[in-house]
Amino acid sequence: NIQFADGAVWDGLAIERKLFPSDDDLVGQPGQSETLDGGLGDDMLFGGDGDDILYGDAGNDLLDGGTGADTYVFGRGDGQDTVFSWSDGEQDRLVFGAGIDLTEVIVQAEYEALILSIAGSSDSVRIPYYFNFPPQERPIIQFADGVVWDGLAIDRKLAPVNDHLVGTVAADVLDGGLGDDIIFGLEGNDLLVGDAGNDLLHGGLGDDRLHGGSGDDTYVVDGQDMVVETANAGIDTVVSEASYTLGDNVENLGLLGSGDVDGTGNALDNTLSGNDGANLLDGAAGADAMAGGLGNDSYVVDDLADVVTELPGGGVDTVHSLVNYSLGAELEALVLGGTAALNGAGNALDNLLVGNAGANTLDGGAGSDQMVGGAGDDTYVVDTAADQVVENLNEGVDLVRSQVSLVLGSHVENLSLLGSSGLSGTGNQLSNTLIGNSGNNRLTGLAGNDWLDGGLGGDTMLGGTGNDTYVVNSSSDVVTELSGEGVDTVLSSVSLGLGNHVENLTLTGASNLYANGNALGNVLTGNAGHNLMNGGGGADTLDGQGGNDTLAGGTGADNYVFARGYGVDTVQESDPSTGVRDSVRFAPGITQSDMLYRRVGNSLEASITGTSDRMVFQNWYLGSRYHVEDFRFSDGSVLTDSQVQSLVGAMATFSASSGSSDFTPMPERVGLQDIAVGTMG
């Protein structure tokens, strides 16, 4: 035999019944208090007289304890049992095994019978004639944790009554049943059950367990109280004076008192309400509504649908956001979290906006705002002179977009002016990019290699020290540089003459423009149009690019750049200085054997064979002052003007002997090479 601590015994037949399904009929001995266990199968157990314990086990069993104080045991998976309990002056009990919680038991009445079903399963217990007896004579229902339902408790679960139940200083079990109940546990570790209805459950002192059941329930918690709600059981609210995190299936949280406590939501769409203290409200997942109330509150936003509400006089409040966020009314500060590239916007107050490690866009809106981008390439929108932009060393390449005149602060690289007002923009010690608006702007680069683009309007640009670049798109633009302030370049979409102390000029677009140098050694670069370029004084480099350009180096040892696809460029040299050697510099891919030379009137033409590209050296034959002295090729070879002159004669002789009077390219490169070699000895 196998014997248990409570005296129950399994003999060999009992073991067989638990292993092999059989529909057993078990009958107790007269006058004995026995334990009957049906095992597997659909069994019929009769206890007779005595205080019997009946286990139906698995299967759809019929249990009849007879007279005496009998106990019927039912566990998960025991099937659909029928229990006959008689009113004989003794108190029977139905005991649910471990694993069946009182919140899982569904109570129903069918005529005079009581039916107890286990939610989520097909298990049930039916007690015929239950309601034929007065409440005090009915069997009690007992759970593994000691909770007991007597006849009155069952009645409350079936007939709506708005109960007001109050516990004691001990550990109470209070069950409101159907109806809108108010239940106070007072002291002790209580179990409060609201059941169906809109209930108020207040555990009081102690670590209480609160079950609201279906309906819109309200829980007042403290200490280590546990709130239990099932899915789709109403809109429920927890009220707490301590920090609290909502459990599953509870929608709302309200903080009481004035303590600095925190409230945290769950995966549902929660409503979190703060108290008069400094609260931290975090709705967690879901589209949450958070209202901090008085105090300096902090909010955690992780969903674009989260809503934060503050009223005037509600303290200095901060939103910590993991998504793009714009501060609502009466919110002072925004801190972006994570590393994603997020945007943050302020409101009409004086806001503090703090970025994360990503590339943020921060716009304080109206008010005197402070914006701190942090790491990442951040963009700031400034709309008042009182706005402050704060960046630290090595925190990315940052841009300020300003509607007012602005001086860049430390560690901020770039500035773009907005609107159409005549604003000024000033850089710092870094290499800045300064962009104007459509007004007449004043841009000052200060130190660093700056990029200055005034945009539309007549702009004044001062690069300061460093190798600066200017973008000019209006004849009213003014570029100012001082001596010793670096090697500077102007990119111009209009005709332009370089001012003092500016070295280089590049024409942009495709219009026919002129470019004039100054007394320095300039680099003048054309665009795709027909350009007129004059180097002025100094040793200049003129590169016409595409289009039929006219290039005049002026005085000094000038360089003329020519490449395939450059069209017909006309060189106007007139340098009276002796000992000054000007040069043509042919681009890679052009060799001596590619070139043909001839006299046209008083000019020299140098053409690339097989193309229409050529250079015309105007007035070459009117004197050496009109010569370019050196023709330099990318392979390092050089032809002097006298050698070129000899080639002209040789090529003319060859052309005459071949019967050709035009400038048709020679069909054989070898012949041209022979002429060059023969001419130069």
C-alpha positions in Angstrom: 0.0 0.0 0.0 1.0 3.6 -0.6 0.0 5.9 2.3 -0.1 9.7 2.4 0.3 12.1 5.3 -3.5 12.8 5.5 -4.1 9.0 6.0 -5.2 8.3 2.4 -4.0 4.9 1.1 -3.6 3.5 -2.4 -3.7 -0.2 -2.7 -2.8 -2.2 -5.8 -6.3 -1.8 -7.3 -6.2 1.9 -6.8 -2.9 2.1 -8.7 -4.4 0.1 -11.5 -7.3 2.5 -11.7 -4.9 5.4 -12.1 -3.1 3.7 -14.9 -5.8 1.9 -16.9 -9.1 3.6 -17.8 -12.1 1.7 -16.3 -15.6 2.8 -15.4 -15.6 1.9 -11.8 -18.4 1.7 -9.2 -16.9 2.2 -5.7 -19.1 1.9 -2.6 -17.9 2.8 0.9 -18.3 0.5 3.9 -21.2 1.3 6.2 -20.2 3.4 9.2 -16.7 4.0 7.8 -15.0 7.3 6.9 -13.1 6.3 3.7 -11.2 7.7 0.8 -12.5 6.6 -2.6 -10.5 7.3 -5.8 -12.0 6.4 -9.1 -8.9 6.8 -11.2 -9.2 7.0 -14.9 -12.6 6.5 -16.5 -16.2 7.5 -15.9 -16.7 6.4 -12.3 -19.5 6.3 -9.8 -18.4 6.7 -6.2 -20.8 6.3 -3.2 -19.4 7.1 0.2 -22.4 6.0 2.3 -22.4 7.2 5.9 -19.2 8.6 7.4 -17.0 11.6 6.6 -15.7 10.4 3.2 -13.1 11.9 0.7 -14.0 11.2 -2.9 -11.6 11.7 -5.8 -13.2 11.3 -9.2 -9.9 11.8 -11.0 -10.0 12.0 -14.8 -13.3 11.2 -16.5 -16.8 12.3 -16.2 -17.6 11.0 -12.7 -20.6 10.9 -10.4 -19.8 11.5 -6.7 -22.2 10.9 -3.9 -20.8 11.1 -0.4 -24.0 10.1 1.3 -24.4 11.3 4.9 -21.6 12.8 6.9 -19.2 15.7 6.3 -17.9 14.6 3.0 -15.1 16.2 0.9 -15.1 16.1 -3.0 -11.7 16.8 -4.6 -11.5 18.2 -8.2 -8.4 19.2 -10.1 -7.5 20.4 -13.6 -8.2 17.8 -16.2 -10.7 15.9 -14.1 -13.5 16.3 -16.7 -17.1 17.1 -16.1 -18.1 15.7 -12.7 -21.5 15.6 -10.9 -21.5 16.0 -7.1 -24.5 15.1 -5.0 -24.4 16.8 -1.6 -27.2 16.4 0.9 -28.5 18.6 3.7 -28.1 16.3 6.7 -26.8 18.7 9.3 -23.2 18.1 8.2 -21.1 20.5 6.1 -19.8 19.0 2.8 -17.0 20.8 0.9 -15.8 20.8 -2.7 -12.1 21.3 -2.8 -10.4 22.6 -5.9 -6.8 21.4 -6.4 -3.7 23.5 -6.8 -3.6 25.2 -10.2 -7.2 26.4 -10.1 -7.4 30.0 -9.1 -10.7 31.5 -7.9 -10.5 34.1 -10.7 -10.8 31.2 -13.2 -14.0 29.7 -11.8 -17.2 30.7 -13.6 -20.3 30.5 -11.4 -23.6 29.7 -13.0 -27.1 28.6 -11.9 -29.2 26.1 -13.9 -32.6 25.8 -12.1 -31.7 24.4 -8.7 -28.2 23.2 -9.8 -24.9 25.1 -9.3 -22.4 24.7 -12.1 -18.7 25.7 -11.6 -16.7 25.8 -14.8 -12.9 26.3 -15.2 -12.2 29.1 -17.7 -10.2 28.1 -20.7 -11.0 24.4 -20.3 -13.9 21.9 -20.5 -13.6 21.0 -16.8 -16.7 21.6 -14.7 -18.5 20.5 -11.5 -22.3 20.3 -11.4 -24.0 20.2 -8.0 -27.7 19.2 -8.4 -30.3 20.6 -5.9 -27.7 23.1 -4.6 -30.2 26.0 -4.4 -32.9 23.7 -2.8 -31.1 24.2 0.5 -30.6 27.4 2.6 -27.1 29.0 2.2 -25.8 27.7 5.5 -26.6 24.1 4.6 -25.0 24.1 1.2 -21.5 22.6 0.6 -18.7 25.2 0.8 -16.3 25.7 -2.1 -12.6 25.7 -1.0 -9.5 26.6 -3.0 -5.9 25.4 -2.5 -4.8 28.8 -1.1 -7.5 28.5 1.7 -10.1 30.8 0.2 -13.6 29.6 0.9 -16.9 30.4 -0.8 -19.9 29.7 1.4 -23.5 29.8 0.2 -23.9 33.5 0.7 -20.7 34.1 -1.4 -22.2 32.0 -4.2 -25.5 34.0 -4.0 -23.5 37.3 -4.4 -21.9 35.9 -7.5 -25.3 35.3 -9.1 -27.5 38.2 -7.9 -26.2 41.7 -8.4 -25.8 43.4 -5.0 -23.8 46.6 -4.4 -21.9 45.3 -1.4 -19.8 47.3 1.1 -17.4 44.9 2.7 -14.9 45.7 5.4 -12.2 43.3 6.7 -10.5 43.0 10.0 -6.9 43.3 11.3 -6.5 39.6 10.3 -5.9 38.2 6.8 -9.4 38.4 5.3 -11.0 37.0 2.2 -13.7 39.4 0.9 -15.7 38.6 -2.3 -18.2 41.2 -3.5 -19.8 39.0 -6.2 -22.0 40.7 -8.8 -22.6 44.4 -8.4 -20.6 47.5 -7.9 -18.9 46.7 -4.7 -16.7 48.7 -2.3 -14.3 46.4 -0.4 -11.8 47.5 2.3 -9.3 45.0 3.6 -8.0 47.0 6.5 -5.0 45.3 8.0 -3.5 41.9 7.2 -2.6 40.3 4.0 -6.0 40.2 2.4 -7.6 38.7 -0.6 -10.2 41.0 -2.2 -12.4 39.8 -5.1 -14.6 42.3 -6.8 -16.2 39.9 -9.3 -18.4 41.4 -12.0 -19.3 45.1 -11.7 -17.4 48.4 -11.3 -15.7 47.7 -8.0 -13.5 49.7 -5.6 -10.9 47.5 -3.9 -8.7 49.0 -1.1 -6.4 46.5 0.5 -5.3 48.7 3.3 -2.2 47.7 5.3 -0.5 44.5 4.4 0.5 42.8 1.2 -2.9 42.3 -0.4 -4.1 40.5 -3.5 -6.8 42.3 -5.4 -9.0 40.7 -8.1 -11.4 43.2 -9.7 -13.0 40.8 -12.1 -15.0 42.1 -15.1 -16.1 45.7 -15.0 -14.3 49.0 -14.7 -12.5 48.5 -11.4 -10.5 50.9 -9.2 -7.7 49.6 -7.0 -6.1 51.6 -4.1 -2.7 50.0 -3.4 0.2 50.4 -1.1 3.2 48.4 -0.1 3.5 45.1 -2.0 -0.1 44.8 -3.1 -0.7 42.7 -6.2 -3.4 43.6 -8.7 -4.8 40.8 -10.9 -6.8 41.5 -14.0 -7.8 39.4 -17.0 -7.9 40.5 -20.6 -11.0 42.4 -21.8 -12.3 42.8 -18.3 -13.1 46.5 -18.4 -11.1 49.7 -18.1 -9.3 49.5 -14.8 -7.4 52.0 -12.7 -4.8 51.7 -10.0 -4.4 54.6 -7.5 -1.1 54.7 -5.5 0.9 56.9 -3.2 4.0 54.9 -4.0 5.9 54.3 -7.2 4.0 51.8 -9.3 4.2 49.8 -12.5 1.0 48.6 -14.0 0.5 44.9 -14.3 -1.0 43.1 -17.3 -4.5 44.1 -18.4 -4.7 47.3 -16.3 -5.2 50.5 -18.2 -4.8 53.5 -15.9 -2.6 54.7 -13.1 -3.2 57.7 -10.8 -0.5 58.8 -8.3 -1.7 60.4 -5.0 -0.1 62.7 -2.5 2.9 64.9 -3.0 5.8 62.5 -2.9 8.3 62.3 -5.7 7.1 58.9 -7.0 7.1 57.3 -10.5 4.5 55.7 -12.6 5.1 53.1 -15.4 2.6 51.7 -17.8 2.4 48.4 -19.7 1.8 47.3 -23.3 -1.7 48.8 -23.4 -2.7 52.3 -24.2 -2.4 53.7 -20.7 -3.4 56.9 -19.0 -0.9 57.9 -16.3 -1.6 60.8 -13.9 0.9 62.3 -11.6 0.5 63.9 -8.2 1.8 67.2 -6.7 5.4 65.9 -6.6 8.1 65.5 -9.2 7.0 62.4 -11.1 8.6 60.3 -13.7 5.8 58.9 -16.0 6.7 56.2 -18.5 3.8 54.8 -20.5 6.0 52.0 -22.0 4.6 50.4 -25.2 1.2 51.6 -26.6 -0.3 55.0 -27.3 -0.2 56.5 -23.8 -1.7 59.7 -22.3 0.4 61.2 -19.5 -0.4 64.2 -17.3 2.1 65.0 -14.5 0.2 67.6 -12.6 2.1 69.9 -10.2 5.8 69.4 -9.7 8.8 69.2 -12.0 7.8 66.1 -13.9 9.6 63.9 -16.4 8.0 61.9 -19.2 9.3 59.0 -21.3 7.8 59.0 -24.8 8.4 56.0 -27.1 5.5 56.2 -29.5 4.5 58.9 -31.9 0.9 58.6 -30.5 2.0 59.3 -26.9 0.4 62.5 -25.5 1.8 64.6 -22.7 -0.4 67.2 -21.0 0.7 69.9 -18.6 -1.2 72.9 -17.2 0.1 76.3 -16.4 2.0 76.5 -13.1 2.8 72.8 -13.3 6.5 73.0 -12.7 9.4 72.7 -15.0 8.8 69.6 -17.0 11.0 67.4 -19.2 10.1 65.0 -22.0 12.6 62.1 -22.7 11.7 60.9 -26.2 12.9 58.0 -28.3 10.9 59.3 -31.3 10.5 62.6 -33.2 8.8 65.0 -30.8 7.4 68.5 -30.5 6.8 69.9 -27.0 3.2 70.6 -26.2 2.0 73.6 -24.2 3.6 74.2 -20.8 6.4 71.7 -21.3 9.9 73.2 -20.9 12.5 70.7 -21.8 13.1 67.9 -24.4 15.8 65.3 -24.3 16.2 62.9 -27.2 17.3 59.4 -26.4 18.9 56.5 -28.3 21.1 57.0 -31.4 18.5 57.4 -34.2 18.4 60.6 -36.2 15.5 62.4 -34.4 13.9 65.8 -34.6 12.9 67.9 -31.6 10.8 71.0 -31.5 10.0 73.5 -28.8 7.0 75.7 -28.1 6.4 79.3 -27.1 8.3 78.9 -23.8 12.0 79.3 -23.2 12.9 75.6 -24.0 15.9 73.4 -23.4 16.3 70.9 -26.3 19.0 68.2 -25.9 19.9 65.9 -28.8 21.2 62.3 -28.7 24.2 60.6 -30.5 22.4 60.8 -33.9 22.0 63.6 -36.4 19.3 65.7 -34.8 17.3 68.7 -36.0 16.5 71.0 -33.0 14.0 73.9 -33.4 13.2 75.8 -30.3 10.3 77.7 -31.8 9.4 81.0 -30.1 11.1 82.0 -26.9 14.7 82.1 -25.8 15.8 78.6 -26.3 18.9 76.6 -25.5 19.8 73.8 -27.9 22.4 71.2 -27.2 22.9 68.8 -30.1 25.4 66.3 -28.7 27.3 63.9 -30.9 26.2 63.6 -34.5 25.8 66.1 -37.4 23.1 68.3 -35.9 20.9 71.0 -37.4 19.6 73.9 -35.3 16.8 76.4 -36.2 17.3 79.8 -34.6 14.5 82.4 -34.7 15.6 84.9 -32.0 18.8 86.5 -31.1 18.4 85.1 -27.6 18.6 81.5 -28.7 21.7 79.6 -27.7 23.4 76.8 -29.6 25.8 74.6 -27.6 28.2 72.1 -29.2 31.3 70.5 -27.7 34.6 69.5 -29.4 34.4 66.6 -31.9 30.6 66.3 -31.9 30.0 66.2 -35.6 29.6 68.7 -38.4 26.8 71.0 -37.3 24.5 73.5 -39.1 22.6 76.5 -37.8 19.6 77.7 -39.9 18.9 81.2 -38.6 16.2 83.8 -39.2 18.2 86.4 -37.4 21.8 87.7 -37.6 24.1 85.3 -35.9 27.7 84.6 -34.8 28.5 80.9 -34.7 29.4 79.6 -31.3 32.4 77.4 -30.6 32.5 74.0 -32.4 29.7 74.8 -34.8 30.7 74.6 -38.4 28.0 75.9 -40.7 25.4 78.7 -40.9 22.5 79.2 -43.3 20.4 82.4 -43.1 16.7 82.1 -43.7 14.0 84.4 -45.0 14.6 87.5 -47.0 15.8 90.1 -44.5 19.3 91.6 -44.8 21.1 89.6 -42.2 24.7 89.1 -41.1 26.3 85.8 -40.5 29.7 85.4 -38.8 31.8 82.2 -38.5 34.4 81.2 -35.9 37.8 79.6 -35.7 36.7 76.6 -37.7 36.4 76.1 -41.5 32.8 77.4 -41.8 30.2 77.2 -44.5 28.2 80.4 -44.5 25.1 80.6 -46.7 23.0 83.7 -47.2 19.3 84.2 -48.0 17.6 86.2 -50.7 18.4 89.5 -48.9 21.5 91.6 -48.9 23.7 89.7 -46.4 27.1 90.3 -44.8 29.0 87.1 -44.3 32.3 87.0 -42.3 34.3 83.9 -42.2 37.0 84.9 -39.7 39.7 82.1 -39.3 39.6 78.8 -41.1 39.1 77.7 -44.7 35.6 79.1 -45.2 32.9 78.7 -47.8 30.8 81.9 -48.3 27.7 81.9 -50.5 25.6 85.0 -50.2 22.7 83.6 -52.2 20.4 86.1 -53.9 20.8 89.8 -53.2 23.8 92.1 -53.1 26.0 90.4 -50.5 29.2 91.5 -48.8 31.6 88.6 -48.0 34.7 88.7 -45.9 36.5 85.4 -45.6 39.1 86.4 -43.1 42.3 84.3 -42.7 42.5 80.9 -44.3 42.0 79.6 -47.9 38.4 80.8 -48.4 35.9 80.1 -51.2 33.2 82.6 -52.3 30.1 81.9 -54.4 29.0 85.0 -56.3 25.8 85.1 -58.3 25.1 88.9 -58.5 27.2 91.7 -59.9 26.3 93.5 -56.6 28.2 90.9 -54.5 31.4 92.2 -52.9 34.3 90.0 -51.9 36.8 91.4 -49.5 40.1 89.9 -48.6 43.2 91.4 -46.9 46.8 90.8 -47.6 48.2 87.6 -46.2 44.8 86.0 -45.6 45.4 82.8 -47.5 44.8 81.6 -51.1 41.2 82.4 -51.9 38.8 81.4 -54.7 35.7 82.9 -56.2 33.1 80.7 -57.9 31.0 83.1 -60.0 27.9 82.7 -62.2 28.2 86.3 -63.4 31.1 88.2 -65.0 33.6 89.3 -62.4 36.8 91.1 -61.8 38.8 89.8 -58.8 39.2 92.3 -56.0 42.5 92.8 -54.2 44.1 89.9 -52.4 41.9 87.3 -54.0 43.8 84.7 -56.0 41.5 82.5 -58.0 38.3 82.8 -60.0 36.2 80.0 -61.5 33.2 80.7 -63.7 30.1 78.5 -63.2 27.1 77.7 -65.3 27.1 77.9 -69.1 26.6 81.7 -69.8 29.1 83.7 -71.8 31.1 85.5 -69.1 34.2 87.5 -68.6 36.7 87.0 -65.8 39.4 89.5 -64.9 42.3 88.9 -62.6 44.3 91.3 -60.5 48.0 92.0 -59.8 48.4 88.6 -58.2 49.3 85.3 -59.8 45.7 84.2 -60.5 44.1 80.9 -61.6 41.2 81.8 -63.9 38.9 78.9 -64.9 36.1 79.2 -67.4 32.8 77.4 -67.7 31.0 75.8 -70.7 30.2 79.1 -72.3 32.4 81.4 -74.5 34.5 83.3 -71.9 36.7 86.3 -72.1 39.5 86.0 -69.5 42.2 88.5 -68.6 44.8 87.6 -66.1 46.1 91.2 -65.5 49.4 91.4 -63.7 51.2 88.4 -62.2 52.0 84.9 -63.4 48.4 83.7 -64.2 47.0 80.4 -65.2 44.0 80.6 -67.6 41.9 77.5 -68.3 38.9 78.3 -70.6 37.3 74.8 -70.3 34.6 74.3 -72.9 33.4 76.9 -75.3 35.3 79.2 -77.6 37.2 81.4 -75.2 39.5 84.4 -75.5 42.4 84.3 -73.1 44.7 87.2 -72.3 47.3 86.5 -69.7 48.5 90.1 -69.3 51.9 90.7 -67.9 53.8 88.0 -66.1 54.8 84.4 -67.0 51.3 83.1 -67.8 50.1 79.6 -68.4 47.3 78.7 -70.9 45.6 75.3 -70.3 44.2 73.4 -73.3 42.6 70.0 -73.6 40.5 67.9 -76.0 36.9 69.2 -76.2 37.9 72.8 -75.4 36.8 74.2 -78.8 38.5 77.2 -80.4 40.4 79.3 -77.8 42.1 82.6 -78.8 45.2 83.6 -77.0 46.0 87.3 -76.8 49.5 87.7 -75.6 51.2 91.2 -75.6 53.9 91.0 -73.0 56.7 93.5 -73.7 58.9 92.2 -70.9 62.0 90.3 -72.0 63.0 87.1 -70.2 59.3 86.3 -69.3 58.2 83.0 -70.7 54.6 82.2 -71.1 53.5 78.6 -71.6 50.8 76.5 -73.2 50.1 73.4 -71.0 48.4 70.6 -72.9 46.3 68.2 -70.9 47.3 64.5 -70.6 46.5 62.6 -73.8 47.9 65.3 -76.1 51.4 64.6 -77.5 53.6 66.5 -79.9 52.5 64.1 -82.7 48.9 65.1 -82.2 49.5 68.7 -83.1 49.3 70.6 -86.4 50.6 74.1 -86.7 49.9 76.7 -89.5 49.9 80.4 -90.2 46.5 82.1 -90.7 47.1 85.8 -91.5 49.1 87.2 -88.7 48.0 84.5 -86.3 49.3 81.0 -85.5 46.9 78.1 -85.2 47.7 75.0 -83.2 45.2 72.2 -83.8 44.7 68.7 -82.4 44.5 66.3 -85.3 41.2 64.5 -85.8 39.2 67.2 -83.8 37.9 70.7 -84.3 39.8 71.8 -81.1 42.5 74.4 -81.7 44.3 77.4 -80.3 44.6 80.7 -82.2 47.6 82.8 -81.1 46.6 86.3 -82.2 49.2 88.6 -83.9 51.9 85.9 -83.5 53.6 87.1 -86.7 53.6 90.8 -85.6 56.4 90.3 -83.1 57.8 88.2 -80.2 55.8 90.1 -77.6 52.8 88.3 -79.0 54.4 84.8 -78.6 53.9 82.2 -76.1 57.4 80.9 -75.5 56.8 77.3 -74.4 54.5 74.6 -75.5 54.5 72.0 -72.7 53.1 68.4 -73.0 52.2 66.1 -70.2 55.0 63.7 -71.1 57.5 66.4 -70.1 58.5 67.4 -73.6 58.6 71.1 -74.5 58.5 73.0 -77.9 59.8 76.6 -77.9 58.2 79.3 -80.0 61.0 79.1 -82.4 60.6 75.3 -82.8 56.9 75.8 -83.4 57.7 78.4 -86.0 60.0 75.9 -87.8 57.2 73.3 -87.7 54.8 75.8 -89.3 57.2 76.2 -92.2 57.9 72.4 -92.5 54.2 71.6 -92.4 53.4 74.2 -95.0 56.1 72.8 -97.3 54.8 69.2 -96.8 51.2 70.4 -97.5 52.3 72.2 -100.7 54.2 69.1 -101.9 51.2 66.9 -101.3 49.0 69.3 -103.4 46.9 70.3 -100.4 46.1 73.9 -99.8 43.8 73.5 -96.8 44.4 72.5 -93.2 43.2 68.9 -93.5 44.8 66.7 -90.8 47.5 64.4 -92.1 46.4 60.8 -92.6 49.6 59.4 -91.2 51.0 60.2 -87.8 54.4 58.9 -88.8 54.7 61.6 -91.4 54.0 64.4 -88.9 56.5 62.9 -86.5 59.1 62.8 -89.3 58.5 66.5 -90.0 58.9 67.5 -86.4 62.1 65.5 -86.0 63.5 66.8 -89.2 62.7 70.4 -88.4 64.3 70.3 -85.0 67.3 68.5 -86.2 
